[in-house]
């Protein structure tokens, strides 16, 4: 087990370096000369050449990559092309925090709806409730956010006036409810699906039958024997939820007018602000890889049955 | 690891007779017989077939030209002339939806054949069978790609590659005299296809690799090797047929998400370019990229709901089909 953890710890930085190289390479393939883009209409061939030299764009690729990595390690991801003089980190930082908050609330919603419902469906297998839950959740899962978001706003904000229609006031304000539901409901569907499957798997095990035949109460078997074991595979899923933080809420943030990463990311794409764009992808990759690393290691510790060679 | 020959059912959804009670009539007929018992799956398959057929037959069943604007009849509700109404520019929504489906159909099918089926399956076969260095290289490349959040990687690829691909296409147009390469939409398909490629092959590769790792130790493969059967023949004749079932399941789950990726890319303006219709472009245009979603849904719901209903149905139905196929084909897998 220790060897496995060590191997994972060694591989992670290499993986991140490779991922960073890929992102860096895409940035160089990207159209548009950074110097020209920064100078905008003041660009003359001489000025461009001077700025290229200043920015180190004339250096060979490997040197620029090493410099990129060195800066990135110090938290410097370059300067934005569109917001002149602003560092990418200072642009992304506050917006990223907003998106993370939104996604935390969404994940809590997804888990609190998804896990009990999945467990319940599995326990009711063979009755009409199980397929009813599964199909309802699948309908909600397939529902595009382009529709869910305006529908929720129309109903809960415009019609019933229960919550504000849009905007942002932090993760403890009422404004977070609708966008978090929009992201959380399809997320819940995924948890229902996996929780149901893994509960079914555990229910079929002999130790569950033994527990029942010992005369243990339904509650104790459910809690101590079934749920605890069924939750283990769900842990892996949490890593994918982390992955969704940067990408999954893009559209939702747009529709609800939330000052998260979405607006910035899209502006970066359309204004060809490649430092911002690549920084996004890189931060996303770092978050995903680290989340998966932590989860994999936690897994080997929590589940003693796992013996990795 | 389950091969495709066993027939016990894990019993999710509808109850059904177990395999021994069926007359012996070949694996795929048994599979079909079991699939047919799942009513919801059959309905889903029919709906998907109809949607795809609408897309393929778009040029025949269109009632207008998808570019034709009628400024005297904008934002009009459904009537006998425009079955689903008209949009902001007076274009026929029904016609545009049908053409949008065609775009989705073309993109999902080409991406799947090149990415998942061709690249993914071959890489998986090679990695699983030869193991060692080849496996390490293929798997590590896959790991690097899967280190990125899906949608961000797709967006980055589409945004950086498009200008390059357009440039190449224009050069080809200039040097060969073929015109309309860029305007025909082929460039869009290429951009989306390439952007989706890195993601589409890896899942399939890992799946096939896992199966092959188990199968390569099977006795019949060992026997084939002992008789001096050539490696390609072992791979494609002996191993591949036993991997088909999980591949089919993976494809049916994957098509929905590939279709959704195209819709999202086009919604952001990075996929299919107007005037060519795509479901994502339609949703993006109607809602001004999300800004006016609420007022559109309130005032002109048909404009938003027409493209969304298709996306919704497609994703839902493919998932139902995937679930059913999973139960029918891989009774004890996962």
HADDOCK unambig.tbl for C-alpha pairs under 7 A between the chains (distance, minus, plus):
assign (segid A and resid 15 and name CA) (segid B and resid 144 and name CA) 6.08 0.50 0.50
assign (segid A and resid 18 and name CA) (segid B and resid 144 and name CA) 6.68 0.50 0.50
assign (segid A and resid 19 and name CA) (segid B and resid 144 and name CA) 5.68 0.50 0.50
assign (segid A and resid 26 and name CA) (segid B and resid 160 and name CA) 6.92 0.50 0.50
assign (segid A and resid 30 and name CA) (segid B and resid 160 and name CA) 4.76 0.50 0.50
assign (segid A and resid 31 and name CA) (segid B and resid 160 and name CA) 6.76 0.50 0.50
assign (segid A and resid 31 and name CA) (segid B and resid 163 and name CA) 6.64 0.50 0.50
assign (segid A and resid 131 and name CA) (segid B and resid 13 and name CA) 6.21 0.50 0.50
assign (segid A and resid 138 and name CA) (segid B and resid 316 and name CA) 6.52 0.50 0.50
assign (segid A and resid 139 and name CA) (segid B and resid 316 and name CA) 6.17 0.50 0.50
assign (segid A and resid 142 and name CA) (segid B and resid 312 and name CA) 5.42 0.50 0.50
assign (segid A and resid 142 and name CA) (segid B and resid 315 and name CA) 5.42 0.50 0.50
assign (segid A and resid 142 and name CA) (segid B and resid 316 and name CA) 5.15 0.50 0.50
assign (segid A and resid 143 and name CA) (segid B and resid 312 and name CA) 5.26 0.50 0.50
assign (segid A and resid 144 and name CA) (segid B and resid 308 and name CA) 6.89 0.50 0.50
assign (segid A and resid 144 and name CA) (segid B and resid 312 and name CA) 6.18 0.50 0.50
assign (segid A and resid 150 and name CA) (segid B and resid 293 and name CA) 5.62 0.50 0.50
assign (segid A and resid 150 and name CA) (segid B and resid 294 and name CA) 4.68 0.50 0.50
assign (segid A and resid 150 and name CA) (segid B and resid 297 and name CA) 6.82 0.50 0.50
assign (segid A and resid 153 and name CA) (segid B and resid 294 and name CA) 6.99 0.50 0.50
assign (segid A and resid 154 and name CA) (segid B and resid 294 and name CA) 6.48 0.50 0.50
assign (segid A and resid 243 and name CA) (segid B and resid 149 and name CA) 5.35 0.50 0.50
assign (segid A and resid 244 and name CA) (segid B and resid 149 and name CA) 6.79 0.50 0.50
assign (segid A and resid 247 and name CA) (segid B and resid 149 and name CA) 6.54 0.50 0.50
assign (segid A and resid 247 and name CA) (segid B and resid 151 and name CA) 5.59 0.50 0.50
assign (segid A and resid 247 and name CA) (segid B and resid 152 and name CA) 5.69 0.50 0.50
assign (segid A and resid 254 and name CA) (segid B and resid 290 and name CA) 5.88 0.50 0.50
assign (segid A and resid 254 and name CA) (segid B and resid 291 and name CA) 6.87 0.50 0.50
assign (segid A and resid 255 and name CA) (segid B and resid 290 and name CA) 4.77 0.50 0.50
assign (segid A and resid 255 and name CA) (segid B and resid 291 and name CA) 5.70 0.50 0.50
assign (segid A and resid 255 and name CA) (segid B and resid 293 and name CA) 6.82 0.50 0.50
assign (segid A and resid 269 and name CA) (segid B and resid 159 and name CA) 6.63 0.50 0.50
assign (segid A and resid 281 and name CA) (segid B and resid 148 and name CA) 6.84 0.50 0.50
assign (segid A and resid 281 and name CA) (segid B and resid 152 and name CA) 5.97 0.50 0.50
assign (segid A and resid 281 and name CA) (segid B and resid 153 and name CA) 6.64 0.50 0.50
assign (segid A and resid 284 and name CA) (segid B and resid 148 and name CA) 6.32 0.50 0.50
assign (segid A and resid 284 and name CA) (segid B and resid 149 and name CA) 6.07 0.50 0.50
assign (segid A and resid 285 and name CA) (segid B and resid 147 and name CA) 5.23 0.50 0.50
assign (segid A and resid 285 and name CA) (segid B and resid 148 and name CA) 4.46 0.50 0.50
assign (segid A and resid 285 and name CA) (segid B and resid 149 and name CA) 6.35 0.50 0.50
assign (segid A and resid 288 and name CA) (segid B and resid 147 and name CA) 6.39 0.50 0.50
assign (segid A and resid 289 and name CA) (segid B and resid 147 and name CA) 5.81 0.50 0.50
